[in-house]
């Protein structure tokens, strides 16, 4: 497990699971399993923006990006690799 996986796992366990990570796999859906609600997503986003030094736009607040540890790590990796600047045409 890489450092990003561990940081995110620790945050989820400490803030949403009260220290009990039983049944939390890296692919466990936060929403389907009632781990994080809509308010929790906002807390998670604030954590990710601060800890991972990224900005998450409103249109990126999707389950495809934020609904499991693996999805978050993939999303962060994708953002880190998208270095092409946006330009006005």
N, C-alpha and C positions, 0 to 999 in steps of 0.2 A: 504494500500500500504506500503510495507516495505521500509527500508532505501535504499537498492540497487535500487529498482524500482524508487524511488524519485530522487536519484542522477543521474541516467541514463536519466530519463525524463527531468530533469532540464538541463542537458548537451545538449540533442537533441534540446530542445526548444530554449535555449540560442544561440546555435552555428549554427543550421540549419534552424530553423523556425522563427528567429528574434523575439522571445518572444511570438509568437502566437501559442498556442497549440490547436487551434480549430481543431477538427477532429482527434486528435492524441490519439488513444486508445493504450492500452498496447499490442494489437495484430496487430496494423497497420504495414503493410510491408513498410519498408523504401525505398526499391528499386522500388516496384510496384507503389508507390505514389510519386516517385521523390524527396523524402526527403533527401536522402543521395546518392551521386555518389561514384565512385571508390576512388577518393581522400578523400572524406568524411569518407569512411570506414577506411582508414589509420589513419585519425585524431581520429576517434572513438576508434580504437584499442590502440593508444597511450594513450588516456584518460583512458581506461579500465585497461591497464597495470599499469599505475601510480596510479590511484585511488583505484583499487581493489587488487593491489599487486599480479598480476598474469602475466604469460608470455603466449602469444598467438602465436603458431607456424603458419607458412605459410599455412600448410595443414588444419588448423582450420579456415581459413578465408572463411567460407562458409555461404550462406544465412541461412542454418539450425541453425547456431550458432549466427548470428549477424543481422538478418533482422527485428527484432522488439524488443521492450522493454522486453516482456516476454521471447523471445528466448535468449536474452543476459543474463537475470537473470538466466534462466535455465542452460545455458552454464557455467556461472560463478559458479553456485552451483555445477554442475557436476565436474568442475575442482577442486573445493575446497574439494569435497568428494573423489576424486581419489588420495588417499594418498599412494597407493601401489607403491613402487619404481620400476622403470624399471631395469631389470638386463639382462646382456648378458648371453646367453646360451652357 
